[in-house]
């Protein structure tokens, strides 16, 4: 068996608004459009992936929050309806997806070897979180690849950002090791926004773009700081700044997804490709790809 | 007993263990038994509608109120999925939900009903409704917990719900679904070894329960900020359930309190407490917080329209 590899990693945020705006047949709500900059960014990310051969998508999601360890999906098929608890008016999505349970279990075991507390989720009635579905749809609308879904352990709440990062660095390393041992080619998604202070009201027409902007300038400045570090390949500095960034902008990086991704990619020192930056109900969202092949050039 | 449109207040915990596996721990069983006692109290209270406020249902866009007539699903908790699935079918009161939204808007709040098939009702609401209202004798509404709302907004939300209760002409029971201290054990434990996560959490829980047993609901409400700092993992900006409960029930200490159970569930402080309107006050009130009637948005520290005048700077600084 040849050695497996991570063919690409991506920051792939999950605002359900982006699915809503595209009017896919799976979603019951319909829109007139909206958030084009981000949706076109996802198009560019998909284009960059079209040249890649990969077997599985591994998603680390903030919206499956766990407090007792990190959990992994352990059932092969899930088919149900996902209704967003925050934005039910725009996201009621019929999903039908396949899980690579073998790889899921392999990452679970590898993480356990790192000393992390882990658990397989084996209840077939479990409903998949809308973060996984949104990021999964926007990256691969055909759903023709199996996924591995990893919960976000909220150790940041119980301890602090530093401890959360330490655990996510271990989880990233464990993920990379498991992928390499599997012989599979994997795409990794960090399903999170950057700055994450929302508006607390919604326009009558959710896709009214005259109302969309960053919640405050502080968030914008921090988002740009972090994105520029990614563009410059300074991901270790990014990790060092992450606790402050998370604190200052109530960033969704608190879930650990991005730290996990950086670790799994072994802290890229090559330039990331920024496909888009935009806001959704005031939060900062960037679609960014890391192609390890660039490291070899 | 004092005659009041809100004839019962009930605090219950929301983790699924008392519903799904009470036999695994004697304390979990006592919480389950206390739920049963609270159910009987509720049934005898004369309540015609249940108003649930669940800290397990976060909202961002203002306040959401469940209005789907008969939500039905097979539910699995995202953390405790290995405990099994929960089949549910509930009875909501869409008309009352709409009325509550109207009253919220009249007081300046952003609010809406949610009425969608398959909406993911939260673990806490499911556990509470399954155990307090198993045959759906009472129609219910469920009110979300806005993650950004602080005290003023929460007080106004409670008053809005109270307006709706009074306008409806119905007797209501208020159920808040919340742990007291909320620090879970972050490692797997043997259920038999469950305990409150720390002595400090336990002491604060005990202090709150001492007040609640004396019917001092408003005093507990006023202490919520302190409790949030001392005994809560700060996942949200504030500890809101007693602000809501006190605000709906009238912002006083005129209750008979009944602590039916207090036990650890996975480290958290799980209490079942009922409050019944009474004639006599439990003691002096310790009011020192604002009592807002309308919500006018967040007031920022640097908002000039609210800032007291600072006066001119002295010409010399004394050096």
Interface residues (C-beta under 8 A of the other chain):
Chain A: X64 X65 X66 X67 X68 X69 X71 X81 X83 X85 X86 X87 X88 X89 X92 X117 X119 X121 X122 X123 X125 X126 X127 X129 X151 X154 X155 X157 X158 X198 X199 X200 X201 X202 X281
Chain B: X57 X58 X59 X60 X61 X62 X74 X75 X76 X78 X79 X81 X82 X84 X85 X110 X114 X116 X117 X118 X119 X120 X122 X146 X148 X183 X184 X185 X186 X187 X188 X233 X234 X235 X266
